[in-house]
Amino acid sequence: MNKPVTMYASAWCGYCHRARVLLQAKGVELEEFTIDGNPELRNEMIDRTGRHTVPQIFIGKLHIGGSDELVELERMGKLDALLAADTTAA
């Protein structure tokens, strides 16, 4: 069973779309928080990540970063292992 994946995103963001497509191709059920017009969610994202840009992606409790980091994990062959890891860890 895959770890839960959450992503702070924007409806118009190309990087969000790229991350969404990759995760969907992996069969990941994605919980997405759209920050457009929602300053509370945007502030929550910044508090959790220290970053102001979208997407911001979490696999379980682990913040992996944005789309570039997600694609790099896939390129290095590490994404599947992170997705399949014990859901109670990180």
N, C-alpha and C positions, 0 to 999 in steps of 0.2 A: 504494500500500500504506500502511495506517495505521501510525503509530507504536505501539509497545507501550504499553498503559495498565495501570498497576498502582494498586491501591487498598488501603489499610489500612482495615478495616471491622469492624463488629460485627454479629452475626446479628440483633439486636433493634433496630437503629438505623434510624429512619425516614428520616433524611437519607442514610444509606448506600443504602437502598432507592431513594430518589429519584434518586441519582446512577447507580445500577446500571441503572435503567429508561431513563434518558436515554442512557447509553452503549450499551446494548443496542439501542435504537431507531436508533442511528447505525451499527449493525453492528460495533461494536468488540468485539474479543476481549479480555476483561478478565482480568487476573491479580489475584486477590483474596487478601489476607492477613487472615485473621480473627484479631483480637487477643484475643477472648474466652478467658479462662483461660490466656493465653499471655503471661506477663510479659516474656519475652525479645523477642517480636515487638512488644509495646507499647513497650518501651524502645528498640528499633530505630527505630520510627516517631518517637518523641520526639527521638531523636538526629538523624534525617534532616530533620525538619521544624521542630523547636522547639515543636510543638503537642501538646496532650494529648487533643484531641477527634478523633472519627471522623465522616466519612471523611476521609482524607488521600489525595489523588489525584496521580499523576504521569503526565504524557504524555511518553513517552520519559524523559529525565533531568530534565525540567522539572517542578518541584513547582508545581501550580496552586492548591493549597489544598483546600478542602472542597466540599461540595455547593453552597453558595451561590455560590462562585466559578465552579464548573462551569456552573451555570445562567446566571450573568451572562455568561460567555463565549458561550454559546449565544444569549442574548438580543441580544448585540452583534454576532452574526454572525461571531465569531472562532473558534469551536470547530472547525468543519470544517477550517479552514486549519491549526490546530495539530495536528489529528489526521493530516492528510495531509502534513505537512512532512517533510523529509528525516529518516529515522530515525537518521542518524549525528549530527545536530545536537542541541543542547540536549536 
